[in-house]
């Protein structure tokens, strides 16, 4: 089942705006984003997913791991979970891109089918690449259907491309053992409690792991902490509410945040833009 935005009138929206974005979330751990910006698009922020984009027009510039980077049309950008970055146009003409966000746990699961022994999550040290598997995955993902089996193929293709860019991950097993069944149980629990405060004792009860071992194992498999995973799911829900033209106060409370100020801080830290600006440039909320 897709949580898709309505597409009627999309062409008109694009022509009438200098800055716009169209986000399509799925229930399968993959999100699609297409956007066009001029000037400084995003402040510094972090994702809890892999963010993989194909620059389609202009010069996409960003700061990542202490250095300025540039991506030109046809090049692919790979950002690892939890890595601080920003985003801005390299020229006055602006830039456009197509991007997918993939939950690290899905890449982890795909890797285990590709290797005879457990493998760590790949880390692409050179974030701008011309990797053919990754560029083909992005093109196919945006042109093809968003059905479950198609997304399975997309995830496998992305995993193969990431391994090509970081072959060392094939030789580095995860530290100690992983209780994958319990970790998936935690993910499912967090997915169904996104608007609630979840205590470590609840996760200990459903896994039998201590909170510290759970935190360690969860990061190995998911690339982030249980708290940040839950926060991102909460913010994804808030983005859906924002496209319904709800007030920021209403969105904050319904999504489980203490108040609007806390919601706005967390939103900007995660997406690099304010909730109000997201609502203003999001095509989905008016299409």
Secondary structure, DSSP 8 states (H G I E B T S, - for coil): -EE----TTHHHHHHH-SSEEEEEEETTSEEEEEEEE-SEEEEEE--SEEEEEEEEEE-EEEEETTEEEEE-TT-EEEE-TT--EEEEESSTT-EEEEEEEEEHHHHHHHHHHHSSS-------SS-EE--HHHHHHHHHHHHS---HHHHHHHHHHHHHHHHHH-GGGGG---SS---HHHHHHHHHHHHT-TTS---HHHHHHHH---HHHHHHHHHHHHSS-HHHHHHHHHHHHHHHHHTTT--HHHHHHHTT-SSHHHHHHHHHHHHSS-HHHHHHHBGGGT-
